[in-house]
Amino acid sequence: MIGILCAMREELEPVLEKVEVTEIIEYARNRFYKAKFQNKNLILAYSKIGKVNSATTATIMIEKFGAKKILFSGVAGAVDADLKIGDLVIATKTCQHDVDLTVFGYDPGFIPESKVYFECDENLNSVAKKVAERLGIKLKEGIIASGDQFIHSKEKKDWIKKTFNAVAIEMEGGAVGCVTWTFDVPFFMLRAISDTAEEGAGVDFDKFLEESSKVSAQFLIEMLKGIDEE
C-alpha cells in the first residue's frame, strides 16, 4: 500500500482524477480514498493544513491502512532565489522551523529524543530524478522547512534560510517526516512553488495554488509508475 498525502483538497483532487478510486472511508473526521493505479494499491487523503493535521493523517495511513511508503504532493513557498512559481522541488530532509527550545541550549528545530532534520528516502528521490530527466523537467532538491505559519515576510524567510539552509517552506512536511522516521517508513515530498514567501505571498498563493497543484500531481503520477508497493 502506497500512501499519498496532500494538505489541501485543491492539491489532492488532481491526483484523484488520475487514479481509480475503489472505496471512500470516513474516519477520524477525515476522508480516506482507497484506489488503484496500474495494479498498485493506494490510500489517499488530504490532511487539512498544518503540522498536527498532517501528522495525524500520516499516522492513520500507516497504522490503520498499512501504508509502506508515504508520498506527499503539494505546494510551497520559495526560499532559494533560483526557485520560481511553478518550479518543482523535492525534499532531501524536512525540519520544523517553528520549534524553539533555544532557551534550554538546544538548536532551533530540535526536540529532545528527536532531531532537527528528518531524511527523505533516497530511493524515492532517485525515482523522481529519473522521471524529471525523462520528462525534461528541472527538479530542485534541498531542505524543506515546515511551521504552523504562512510565511509572507522577507525577514522571516531569510532567517529560515540562514538557520536551516532551507530551499522552500510549507506547513506539513516536518511533521510527516517525524512520523515516518518514528515508524521507519520511507518518505518522499514533492512541492511545486506557489509563492515567494514575501509580502504579497498570499495573493500569489491564491492565484497559483490550482496551477501549481496540477504540476505537482502530474509529476507524482509519473513517479507512481516506477514505485513498488513494498
Buried (B, 14 or more C-beta within 10 A) or exposed (E): BBBBBBBBEBBBBBBBEBBEEEEEBEEEEBBBBBBEBEEBBBBBBBBBBBBEBBBBBBBBBBEEBEBBBBBBBBBBBBBBEEBEBBBBBBBBBBBBBBBEEEEEEBEBBBEEEEBBBBBBBEEBBEBBEEBBEEEEBEBBBBBBBBBBBBBBBEEBBEBBBEBBBBBBBBBBBBBBBBBBBBBEBBBBBBBBBBBBBBEEBEEBBEEBBBEBBBBBBBBBBBBBEEBEEE
